[in-house]
Amino acid sequence: MMGKQNKREQVRRRLKALGLAAPAPRKRRVPSRDAAIATTRGAGTAASDALRSERARR
C-alpha cells in the first residue's frame, strides 16, 4: 500500500508533467493584523463604486 506522502508526491509529479502544477508562493512571515487591514482598506468602497457605475450604465 502506498503511503499518503508518496501518493501526494506522485500526484504532484503527474500535475507537473502535464503542465498543470501551480504552486503558491509562500511568504516568509505572515503579515500583522494592521498590515492586512491596511492592504484591504478601500476595497469595499472601490467595489461599491464599480457596482454603482455599472448599474448607472444600464
PDB file of N, CA, C and O in Angstrom:
ATOM      1  N   MET A   1       0.841  -1.191   0.000  1.00  0.00           N
ATOM      2  CA  MET A   1       0.000   0.000   0.000  1.00  0.00           C
ATOM      3  C   MET A   1       0.883   1.251   0.000  1.00  0.00           C
ATOM      4  O   MET A   1       1.888   1.315   0.709  1.00  0.00           O
ATOM      5  N   MET A   2       0.508   2.205  -0.775  1.00  0.00           N
ATOM      6  CA  MET A   2       1.291   3.422  -0.915  1.00  0.00           C
ATOM      7  C   MET A   2       0.993   4.367   0.244  1.00  0.00           C
ATOM      8  O   MET A   2      -0.162   4.561   0.621  1.00  0.00           O
ATOM      9  N   GLY A   3       2.054   4.954   0.805  1.00  0.00           N
ATOM     10  CA  GLY A   3       1.874   5.903   1.886  1.00  0.00           C
ATOM     11  C   GLY A   3       1.253   7.202   1.387  1.00  0.00           C
ATOM     12  O   GLY A   3       1.307   7.527   0.201  1.00  0.00           O
ATOM     13  N   LYS A   4       0.663   7.933   2.326  1.00  0.00           N
ATOM     14  CA  LYS A   4      -0.006   9.201   1.980  1.00  0.00           C
ATOM     15  C   LYS A   4       0.965  10.182   1.331  1.00  0.00           C
ATOM     16  O   LYS A   4       0.620  10.836   0.346  1.00  0.00           O
ATOM     17  N   GLN A   5       2.173  10.291   1.873  1.00  0.00           N
ATOM     18  CA  GLN A   5       3.166  11.225   1.339  1.00  0.00           C
ATOM     19  C   GLN A   5       3.587  10.823  -0.073  1.00  0.00           C
ATOM     20  O   GLN A   5       3.726  11.679  -0.946  1.00  0.00           O
ATOM     21  N   ASN A   6       3.788   9.529  -0.298  1.00  0.00           N
ATOM     22  CA  ASN A   6       4.177   9.054  -1.629  1.00  0.00           C
ATOM     23  C   ASN A   6       3.086   9.333  -2.654  1.00  0.00           C
ATOM     24  O   ASN A   6       3.374   9.689  -3.797  1.00  0.00           O
ATOM     25  N   LYS A   7       1.838   9.170  -2.243  1.00  0.00           N
ATOM     26  CA  LYS A   7       0.717   9.410  -3.143  1.00  0.00           C
ATOM     27  C   LYS A   7       0.666  10.894  -3.534  1.00  0.00           C
ATOM     28  O   LYS A   7       0.429  11.230  -4.694  1.00  0.00           O
ATOM     29  N   ARG A   8       0.890  11.765  -2.564  1.00  0.00           N
ATOM     30  CA  ARG A   8       0.901  13.207  -2.852  1.00  0.00           C
ATOM     31  C   ARG A   8       2.015  13.563  -3.817  1.00  0.00           C
ATOM     32  O   ARG A   8       1.816  14.346  -4.746  1.00  0.00           O
ATOM     33  N   GLU A   9       3.181  12.992  -3.598  1.00  0.00           N
ATOM     34  CA  GLU A   9       4.318  13.258  -4.489  1.00  0.00           C
ATOM     35  C   GLU A   9       4.017  12.769  -5.900  1.00  0.00           C
ATOM     36  O   GLU A   9       4.371  13.423  -6.881  1.00  0.00           O
ATOM     37  N   GLN A  10       3.368  11.630  -5.995  1.00  0.00           N
ATOM     38  CA  GLN A  10       3.016  11.082  -7.307  1.00  0.00           C
ATOM     39  C   GLN A  10       2.042  12.023  -8.023  1.00  0.00           C
ATOM     40  O   GLN A  10       2.187  12.282  -9.218  1.00  0.00           O
ATOM     41  N   VAL A  11       1.075  12.518  -7.305  1.00  0.00           N
ATOM     42  CA  VAL A  11       0.110  13.452  -7.899  1.00  0.00           C
ATOM     43  C   VAL A  11       0.816  14.737  -8.322  1.00  0.00           C
ATOM     44  O   VAL A  11       0.559  15.259  -9.407  1.00  0.00           O
ATOM     45  N   ARG A  12       1.703  15.247  -7.471  1.00  0.00           N
ATOM     46  CA  ARG A  12       2.455  16.470  -7.816  1.00  0.00           C
ATOM     47  C   ARG A  12       3.288  16.278  -9.069  1.00  0.00           C
ATOM     48  O   ARG A  12       3.322  17.149  -9.938  1.00  0.00           O
ATOM     49  N   ARG A  13       3.964  15.134  -9.166  1.00  0.00           N
ATOM     50  CA  ARG A  13       4.780  14.857 -10.360  1.00  0.00           C
ATOM     51  C   ARG A  13       3.906  14.771 -11.611  1.00  0.00           C
ATOM     52  O   ARG A  13       4.281  15.278 -12.669  1.00  0.00           O
ATOM     53  N   ARG A  14       2.743  14.130 -11.489  1.00  0.00           N
ATOM     54  CA  ARG A  14       1.835  13.996 -12.627  1.00  0.00           C
ATOM     55  C   ARG A  14       1.324  15.359 -13.077  1.00  0.00           C
ATOM     56  O   ARG A  14       1.284  15.646 -14.273  1.00  0.00           O
ATOM     57  N   LEU A  15       0.933  16.197 -12.120  1.00  0.00           N
ATOM     58  CA  LEU A  15       0.460  17.548 -12.467  1.00  0.00           C
ATOM     59  C   LEU A  15       1.558  18.365 -13.130  1.00  0.00           C
ATOM     60  O   LEU A  15       1.314  19.081 -14.101  1.00  0.00           O
ATOM     61  N   LYS A  16       2.765  18.253 -12.599  1.00  0.00           N
ATOM     62  CA  LYS A  16       3.890  18.996 -13.166  1.00  0.00           C
ATOM     63  C   LYS A  16       4.166  18.540 -14.601  1.00  0.00           C
ATOM     64  O   LYS A  16       4.422  19.364 -15.479  1.00  0.00           O
ATOM     65  N   ALA A  17       4.113  17.230 -14.834  1.00  0.00           N
ATOM     66  CA  ALA A  17       4.360  16.684 -16.162  1.00  0.00           C
ATOM     67  C   ALA A  17       3.301  17.154 -17.161  1.00  0.00           C
ATOM     68  O   ALA A  17       3.592  17.329 -18.344  1.00  0.00           O
ATOM     69  N   LEU A  18       2.081  17.355 -16.684  1.00  0.00           N
ATOM     70  CA  LEU A  18       1.005  17.815 -17.558  1.00  0.00           C
ATOM     71  C   LEU A  18       0.977  19.337 -17.702  1.00  0.00           C
ATOM     72  O   LEU A  18       0.184  19.879 -18.471  1.00  0.00           O
ATOM     73  N   GLY A  19       1.841  20.016 -16.963  1.00  0.00           N
ATOM     74  CA  GLY A  19       1.871  21.472 -17.013  1.00  0.00           C
ATOM     75  C   GLY A  19       0.744  22.115 -16.231  1.00  0.00           C
ATOM     76  O   GLY A  19       0.388  23.266 -16.483  1.00  0.00           O
ATOM     77  N   LEU A  20       0.183  21.383 -15.289  1.00  0.00           N
ATOM     78  CA  LEU A  20      -0.940  21.884 -14.512  1.00  0.00           C
ATOM     79  C   LEU A  20      -0.566  22.271 -13.087  1.00  0.00           C
ATOM     80  O   LEU A  20      -1.417  22.738 -12.331  1.00  0.00           O
ATOM     81  N   ALA A  21       0.676  22.086 -12.717  1.00  0.00           N
ATOM     82  CA  ALA A  21       1.108  22.401 -11.359  1.00  0.00           C
ATOM     83  C   ALA A  21       1.242  23.911 -11.202  1.00  0.00           C
ATOM     84  O   ALA A  21       1.872  24.585 -12.018  1.00  0.00           O
ATOM     85  N   ALA A  22       0.645  24.419 -10.153  1.00  0.00           N
ATOM     86  CA  ALA A  22       0.714  25.852  -9.877  1.00  0.00           C
ATOM     87  C   ALA A  22       0.969  26.057  -8.389  1.00  0.00           C
ATOM     88  O   ALA A  22       0.047  26.378  -7.639  1.00  0.00           O
ATOM     89  N   PRO A  23       2.199  25.876  -7.964  1.00  0.00           N
ATOM     90  CA  PRO A  23       2.483  26.036  -6.531  1.00  0.00           C
ATOM     91  C   PRO A  23       2.324  27.490  -6.104  1.00  0.00           C
ATOM     92  O   PRO A  23       2.766  28.408  -6.794  1.00  0.00           O
ATOM     93  N   ALA A  24       1.701  27.675  -4.983  1.00  0.00           N
ATOM     94  CA  ALA A  24       1.512  29.028  -4.454  1.00  0.00           C
ATOM     95  C   ALA A  24       2.805  29.493  -3.797  1.00  0.00           C
ATOM     96  O   ALA A  24       3.419  28.747  -3.034  1.00  0.00           O
ATOM     97  N   PRO A  25       3.223  30.728  -4.091  1.00  0.00           N
ATOM     98  CA  PRO A  25       4.428  31.236  -3.440  1.00  0.00           C
ATOM     99  C   PRO A  25       4.172  31.405  -1.949  1.00  0.00           C
ATOM    100  O   PRO A  25       3.103  31.860  -1.544  1.00  0.00           O
ATOM    101  N   ARG A  26       5.140  31.043  -1.147  1.00  0.00           N
ATOM    102  CA  ARG A  26       4.993  31.138   0.296  1.00  0.00           C
ATOM    103  C   ARG A  26       5.755  32.342   0.813  1.00  0.00           C
ATOM    104  O   ARG A  26       6.922  32.552   0.482  1.00  0.00           O
ATOM    105  N   LYS A  27       5.080  33.120   1.622  1.00  0.00           N
ATOM    106  CA  LYS A  27       5.745  34.246   2.250  1.00  0.00           C
ATOM    107  C   LYS A  27       6.492  33.740   3.472  1.00  0.00           C
ATOM    108  O   LYS A  27       6.106  32.744   4.085  1.00  0.00           O
ATOM    109  N   ARG A  28       7.541  34.421   3.810  1.00  0.00           N
ATOM    110  CA  ARG A  28       8.310  34.002   4.978  1.00  0.00           C
ATOM    111  C   ARG A  28       7.593  34.336   6.278  1.00  0.00           C
ATOM    112  O   ARG A  28       7.654  33.574   7.243  1.00  0.00           O
ATOM    113  N   ARG A  29       6.919  35.469   6.299  1.00  0.00           N
ATOM    114  CA  ARG A  29       6.233  35.883   7.517  1.00  0.00           C
ATOM    115  C   ARG A  29       4.785  36.228   7.207  1.00  0.00           C
ATOM    116  O   ARG A  29       4.474  36.771   6.147  1.00  0.00           O
ATOM    117  N   VAL A  30       3.930  35.914   8.120  1.00  0.00           N
ATOM    118  CA  VAL A  30       2.527  36.279   7.996  1.00  0.00           C
ATOM    119  C   VAL A  30       2.409  37.760   8.309  1.00  0.00           C
ATOM    120  O   VAL A  30       3.012  38.228   9.275  1.00  0.00           O
ATOM    121  N   PRO A  31       1.639  38.521   7.510  1.00  0.00           N
ATOM    122  CA  PRO A  31       1.516  39.954   7.795  1.00  0.00           C
ATOM    123  C   PRO A  31       0.786  40.181   9.124  1.00  0.00           C
ATOM    124  O   PRO A  31      -0.042  39.373   9.544  1.00  0.00           O
ATOM    125  N   SER A  32       1.108  41.269   9.751  1.00  0.00           N
ATOM    126  CA  SER A  32       0.435  41.607  11.005  1.00  0.00           C
ATOM    127  C   SER A  32      -1.017  41.956  10.708  1.00  0.00           C
ATOM    128  O   SER A  32      -1.381  42.205   9.558  1.00  0.00           O
ATOM    129  N   ARG A  33      -1.827  41.973  11.729  1.00  0.00           N
ATOM    130  CA  ARG A  33      -3.242  42.312  11.564  1.00  0.00           C
ATOM    131  C   ARG A  33      -3.378  43.710  10.965  1.00  0.00           C
ATOM    132  O   ARG A  33      -4.171  43.924  10.048  1.00  0.00           O
ATOM    133  N   ASP A  34      -2.609  44.650  11.483  1.00  0.00           N
ATOM    134  CA  ASP A  34      -2.671  46.030  10.981  1.00  0.00           C
ATOM    135  C   ASP A  34      -2.259  46.113   9.514  1.00  0.00           C
ATOM    136  O   ASP A  34      -2.854  46.860   8.737  1.00  0.00           O
ATOM    137  N   ALA A  35      -1.244  45.347   9.143  1.00  0.00           N
ATOM    138  CA  ALA A  35      -0.792  45.347   7.752  1.00  0.00           C
ATOM    139  C   ALA A  35      -1.863  44.764   6.832  1.00  0.00           C
ATOM    140  O   ALA A  35      -2.088  45.274   5.734  1.00  0.00           O
ATOM    141  N   ALA A  36      -2.518  43.701   7.279  1.00  0.00           N
ATOM    142  CA  ALA A  36      -3.578  43.090   6.474  1.00  0.00           C
ATOM    143  C   ALA A  36      -4.743  44.058   6.289  1.00  0.00           C
ATOM    144  O   ALA A  36      -5.293  44.172   5.194  1.00  0.00           O
ATOM    145  N   ILE A  37      -5.108  44.740   7.342  1.00  0.00           N
ATOM    146  CA  ILE A  37      -6.195  45.717   7.265  1.00  0.00           C
ATOM    147  C   ILE A  37      -5.818  46.863   6.334  1.00  0.00           C
ATOM    148  O   ILE A  37      -6.640  47.307   5.532  1.00  0.00           O
ATOM    149  N   ALA A  38      -4.581  47.343   6.434  1.00  0.00           N
ATOM    150  CA  ALA A  38      -4.124  48.448   5.579  1.00  0.00           C
ATOM    151  C   ALA A  38      -4.128  48.034   4.110  1.00  0.00           C
ATOM    152  O   ALA A  38      -4.433  48.848   3.238  1.00  0.00           O
ATOM    153  N   THR A  39      -3.791  46.782   3.832  1.00  0.00           N
ATOM    154  CA  THR A  39      -3.749  46.285   2.456  1.00  0.00           C
ATOM    155  C   THR A  39      -5.129  46.283   1.815  1.00  0.00           C
ATOM    156  O   THR A  39      -5.264  46.575   0.626  1.00  0.00           O
ATOM    157  N   THR A  40      -6.154  45.956   2.593  1.00  0.00           N
ATOM    158  CA  THR A  40      -7.509  45.852   2.042  1.00  0.00           C
ATOM    159  C   THR A  40      -8.335  47.121   2.221  1.00  0.00           C
ATOM    160  O   THR A  40      -9.485  47.180   1.786  1.00  0.00           O
ATOM    161  N   ARG A  41      -7.764  48.125   2.852  1.00  0.00           N
ATOM    162  CA  ARG A  41      -8.506  49.370   3.083  1.00  0.00           C
ATOM    163  C   ARG A  41      -8.928  49.988   1.756  1.00  0.00           C
ATOM    164  O   ARG A  41      -8.108  50.144   0.850  1.00  0.00           O
ATOM    165  N   GLY A  42     -10.185  50.332   1.643  1.00  0.00           N
ATOM    166  CA  GLY A  42     -10.699  50.957   0.435  1.00  0.00           C
ATOM    167  C   GLY A  42     -11.264  49.980  -0.575  1.00  0.00           C
ATOM    168  O   GLY A  42     -11.904  50.397  -1.539  1.00  0.00           O
ATOM    169  N   ALA A  43     -11.042  48.684  -0.378  1.00  0.00           N
ATOM    170  CA  ALA A  43     -11.530  47.694  -1.341  1.00  0.00           C
ATOM    171  C   ALA A  43     -13.055  47.684  -1.382  1.00  0.00           C
ATOM    172  O   ALA A  43     -13.645  47.557  -2.455  1.00  0.00           O
ATOM    173  N   GLY A  44     -13.688  47.814  -0.240  1.00  0.00           N
ATOM    174  CA  GLY A  44     -15.152  47.821  -0.195  1.00  0.00           C
ATOM    175  C   GLY A  44     -15.723  49.023  -0.924  1.00  0.00           C
ATOM    176  O   GLY A  44     -16.703  48.903  -1.659  1.00  0.00           O
ATOM    177  N   THR A  45     -15.118  50.169  -0.725  1.00  0.00           N
ATOM    178  CA  THR A  45     -15.562  51.393  -1.392  1.00  0.00           C
ATOM    179  C   THR A  45     -15.369  51.274  -2.897  1.00  0.00           C
ATOM    180  O   THR A  45     -16.240  51.670  -3.671  1.00  0.00           O
ATOM    181  N   ALA A  46     -14.239  50.733  -3.308  1.00  0.00           N
ATOM    182  CA  ALA A  46     -13.969  50.573  -4.741  1.00  0.00           C
ATOM    183  C   ALA A  46     -14.981  49.627  -5.382  1.00  0.00           C
ATOM    184  O   ALA A  46     -15.456  49.884  -6.488  1.00  0.00           O
ATOM    185  N   ALA A  47     -15.310  48.541  -4.698  1.00  0.00           N
ATOM    186  CA  ALA A  47     -16.294  47.598  -5.235  1.00  0.00           C
ATOM    187  C   ALA A  47     -17.670  48.254  -5.327  1.00  0.00           C
ATOM    188  O   ALA A  47     -18.377  48.083  -6.320  1.00  0.00           O
ATOM    189  N   SER A  48     -18.044  48.997  -4.302  1.00  0.00           N
ATOM    190  CA  SER A  48     -19.347  49.686  -4.314  1.00  0.00           C
ATOM    191  C   SER A  48     -19.418  50.710  -5.443  1.00  0.00           C
ATOM    192  O   SER A  48     -20.434  50.815  -6.129  1.00  0.00           O
ATOM    193  N   ASP A  49     -18.346  51.456  -5.630  1.00  0.00           N
ATOM    194  CA  ASP A  49     -18.305  52.450  -6.713  1.00  0.00           C
ATOM    195  C   ASP A  49     -18.415  51.784  -8.078  1.00  0.00           C
ATOM    196  O   ASP A  49     -19.107  52.289  -8.963  1.00  0.00           O
ATOM    197  N   ALA A  50     -17.734  50.649  -8.254  1.00  0.00           N
ATOM    198  CA  ALA A  50     -17.777  49.935  -9.529  1.00  0.00           C
ATOM    199  C   ALA A  50     -19.188  49.417  -9.802  1.00  0.00           C
ATOM    200  O   ALA A  50     -19.677  49.507 -10.928  1.00  0.00           O
ATOM    201  N   LEU A  51     -19.841  48.874  -8.774  1.00  0.00           N
ATOM    202  CA  LEU A  51     -21.217  48.393  -8.955  1.00  0.00           C
ATOM    203  C   LEU A  51     -22.162  49.540  -9.278  1.00  0.00           C
ATOM    204  O   LEU A  51     -23.020  49.418 -10.153  1.00  0.00           O
ATOM    205  N   ARG A  52     -22.007  50.645  -8.579  1.00  0.00           N
ATOM    206  CA  ARG A  52     -22.863  51.818  -8.816  1.00  0.00           C
ATOM    207  C   ARG A  52     -22.683  52.309 -10.249  1.00  0.00           C
ATOM    208  O   ARG A  52     -23.658  52.639 -10.923  1.00  0.00           O
ATOM    209  N   SER A  53     -21.445  52.356 -10.709  1.00  0.00           N
ATOM    210  CA  SER A  53     -21.151  52.807 -12.066  1.00  0.00           C
ATOM    211  C   SER A  53     -21.754  51.857 -13.106  1.00  0.00           C
ATOM    212  O   SER A  53     -22.335  52.294 -14.100  1.00  0.00           O
ATOM    213  N   GLU A  54     -21.607  50.562 -12.861  1.00  0.00           N
ATOM    214  CA  GLU A  54     -22.142  49.566 -13.801  1.00  0.00           C
ATOM    215  C   GLU A  54     -23.668  49.655 -13.858  1.00  0.00           C
ATOM    216  O   GLU A  54     -24.252  49.578 -14.939  1.00  0.00           O
ATOM    217  N   ARG A  55     -24.296  49.811 -12.736  1.00  0.00           N
ATOM    218  CA  ARG A  55     -25.760  49.906 -12.699  1.00  0.00           C
ATOM    219  C   ARG A  55     -26.261  51.190 -13.367  1.00  0.00           C
ATOM    220  O   ARG A  55     -27.343  51.208 -13.953  1.00  0.00           O
ATOM    221  N   ALA A  56     -25.480  52.247 -13.275  1.00  0.00           N
ATOM    222  CA  ALA A  56     -25.880  53.524 -13.880  1.00  0.00           C
ATOM    223  C   ALA A  56     -25.864  53.415 -15.416  1.00  0.00           C
ATOM    224  O   ALA A  56     -26.625  54.109 -16.091  1.00  0.00           O
ATOM    225  N   ARG A  57     -25.002  52.548 -15.965  1.00  0.00           N
ATOM    226  CA  ARG A  57     -24.913  52.388 -17.407  1.00  0.00           C
ATOM    227  C   ARG A  57     -26.072  51.597 -17.977  1.00  0.00           C
ATOM    228  O   ARG A  57     -26.293  51.633 -19.188  1.00  0.00           O
ATOM    229  N   ARG A  58     -26.803  50.898 -17.167  1.00  0.00           N
ATOM    230  CA  ARG A  58     -27.907  50.036 -17.665  1.00  0.00           C
ATOM    231  C   ARG A  58     -29.117  50.822 -18.027  1.00  0.00           C
ATOM    232  O   ARG A  58     -30.119  50.251 -18.457  1.00  0.00           O
TER     233      ARG A  58
END
